[in-house]
């Protein structure tokens, strides 16, 4: 009876453990599914925001292009204060847009242009405020007020335009300087590589120099021998050379001259 109770208890524990394992596996699967759904939702939200940002950017660019075209048309078709206001607004926008394009194009290669972009953003804020004032002045019916306010607003626009153009020109000069320096380094590297590829020319030049030195030494030796021979053949032989005494020292010559004297004295 006790053995039967033990077997039943073991079976119950086995079933409980199996149910616990199934519950753990089910919980893990459910957690994985929830995490995957959360990641999908986050990715979808990011993609939606990215698409919305691109659409908004395209809409802003299209609206700005239409406004620029309208301002250009007003500049040529409406003389007087309205045309001057349109010209000021168009010049302001064109200068800022051109500067932004130049700075953004050079930013990946030159991180120092980030500060210039921040300054340009502040200029954009002033330009937007000024553009709003010019737009209000464009619809002003009082021509006297338009004539009084337009020079002041034009002077502000010129200051903003000059600041933007200064940064644009400085960025262009900086990029050109970097390009010239890089080209100089590249040219030097190419010349070095070209010299290393022509290594046989240096070897040939060295062997040619050695051959020329050998030939020069041989010719110099031959010339010196010929000079010595020419000197010997061109002059008249002396009495010492005829007698075979040219190579003997004076002391031996004196001894020879004394020998007959000694013989004749002994014979007497």
NORCOR-V505565 format. One record per residue. N is the residue number from 1. SS is DSSP state (helix for helix, strand for strand, loop for the rest). PHI is phi as a letter, one per 20 degrees, with the letter a starting at -180 (NA if undefined). D_CENTER is the distance of its C-alpha to the mean C-alpha in whole Angstrom. Layout:
N	SS	PHI	D_CENTER
N	SS	PHI	D_CENTER
This chain:
1	loop	NA	91
2	helix	f	89
3	helix	f	87
4	helix	f	86
5	helix	f	85
6	helix	f	82
7	helix	f	81
8	helix	f	81
9	helix	f	79
10	helix	f	77
11	helix	f	76
12	helix	f	76
13	helix	f	73
14	helix	f	71
15	helix	f	71
16	helix	f	70
17	helix	f	67
18	helix	f	66
19	helix	f	66
20	helix	f	64
21	helix	f	62
22	helix	f	62
23	helix	f	61
24	helix	f	58
25	helix	f	57
26	helix	f	57
27	helix	f	56
28	helix	f	53
29	helix	f	53
30	helix	f	53
31	helix	f	50
32	helix	f	48
33	helix	f	49
34	helix	f	49
35	helix	f	45
36	helix	f	44
37	helix	f	46
38	helix	f	44
39	helix	f	41
40	helix	f	41
41	helix	f	42
42	helix	f	39
43	helix	f	37
44	helix	f	39
45	helix	f	39
46	helix	f	35
47	helix	f	35
48	helix	f	38
49	helix	f	36
50	helix	f	32
51	helix	f	34
52	helix	f	36
53	helix	f	33
54	helix	f	32
55	helix	f	35
56	helix	f	35
57	helix	f	32
58	helix	f	33
59	helix	f	36
60	helix	f	35
61	helix	f	32
62	helix	f	35
63	helix	f	38
64	helix	f	35
65	helix	f	35
66	helix	f	39
67	helix	f	39
68	helix	f	37
69	helix	f	38
70	helix	f	42
71	helix	f	41
72	helix	f	40
73	helix	f	43
74	helix	f	45
75	helix	f	43
76	helix	e	44
77	helix	e	48
78	loop	d	49
79	loop	f	49
80	loop	n	50
81	helix	g	49
82	helix	f	48
83	helix	f	46
84	helix	f	44
85	helix	f	44
86	helix	f	42
87	helix	f	40
88	helix	f	39
89	helix	f	38
90	helix	f	36
91	helix	f	34
92	helix	f	33
93	helix	f	32
94	helix	f	30
95	helix	f	28
96	helix	f	27
97	helix	f	26
98	helix	f	24
99	helix	f	22
100	helix	f	22
101	helix	f	20
102	helix	f	18
103	helix	f	17
104	helix	f	17
105	helix	f	15
106	helix	e	12
107	helix	f	14
108	loop	f	12
109	loop	e	8
110	loop	c	10
111	loop	f	13
112	loop	f	15
113	helix	f	16
114	helix	f	18
115	helix	f	21
116	helix	f	21
117	helix	f	22
118	helix	f	24
119	helix	f	26
120	helix	f	26
121	helix	f	28
122	helix	f	30
123	helix	f	30
124	helix	f	31
125	helix	f	34
126	helix	f	35
127	helix	f	35
128	helix	f	36
129	helix	f	39
130	helix	f	39
131	helix	f	39
132	helix	f	42
133	helix	f	44
134	helix	f	44
135	helix	f	45
136	helix	f	48
137	helix	f	49
138	helix	f	48
139	loop	e	51
140	loop	f	53
141	loop	f	56
142	loop	e	57
143	helix	f	56
144	helix	f	57
145	helix	f	54
146	helix	f	52
147	helix	f	52
148	helix	f	52
149	helix	e	49
150	helix	f	47
151	helix	f	45
152	helix	f	45
153	helix	f	43
154	helix	f	41
155	helix	f	40
156	helix	f	38
157	helix	f	36
158	helix	f	35
159	helix	f	34
160	helix	f	32
161	helix	f	31
162	helix	f	30
163	helix	f	28
164	helix	f	26
165	helix	f	25
166	helix	f	24
167	helix	f	21
168	helix	f	20
169	helix	f	20
170	helix	f	18
171	helix	f	15
172	helix	f	15
173	helix	f	15
174	helix	f	12
175	helix	f	10
176	helix	f	11
177	helix	f	10
178	helix	f	7
179	helix	f	7
180	helix	f	9
181	helix	f	8
182	helix	f	5
183	helix	f	8
184	helix	f	10
185	helix	f	9
186	helix	f	9
187	helix	f	12
188	helix	f	14
189	helix	f	13
190	helix	f	15
191	helix	f	18
192	helix	f	18
193	helix	f	19
194	helix	f	21
195	helix	f	23
196	helix	f	23
197	helix	f	24
198	loop	e	27
199	helix	f	29
200	helix	f	32
201	helix	f	32
202	helix	f	32
203	helix	f	35
204	helix	f	37
205	helix	f	36
206	helix	f	37
207	helix	f	40
208	helix	f	41
209	helix	f	41
210	helix	f	44
211	helix	f	46
212	helix	f	46
213	helix	f	47
214	helix	f	50
215	helix	f	51
216	helix	f	51
217	helix	f	53
218	helix	f	55
219	helix	f	56
220	helix	f	57
221	helix	f	59
222	helix	f	61
223	helix	f	61
224	helix	f	62
225	helix	f	65
226	helix	f	66
227	helix	f	66
228	helix	f	69
229	helix	f	71
230	helix	f	71
231	helix	f	72
232	helix	f	75
233	helix	e	76
234	helix	e	76
235	loop	d	78
236	loop	f	82
237	loop	f	83
238	loop	e	85
239	helix	f	88
240	helix	f	86
241	helix	f	84
242	helix	f	87
243	loop	f	89
244	loop	m	86
245	loop	d	86
246	loop	f	83
247	loop	e	81
248	loop	e	83
249	loop	f	83
250	helix	f	86
251	helix	f	87
252	helix	f	88
253	helix	f	89
254	helix	f	92
255	helix	f	93
256	helix	f	94
257	helix	f	96
258	helix	e	98
259	helix	f	99
260	helix	f	102
261	helix	f	103
262	helix	f	104
263	helix	f	105
264	helix	f	108
265	helix	f	109
266	helix	f	110
267	helix	f	112
268	loop	f	114
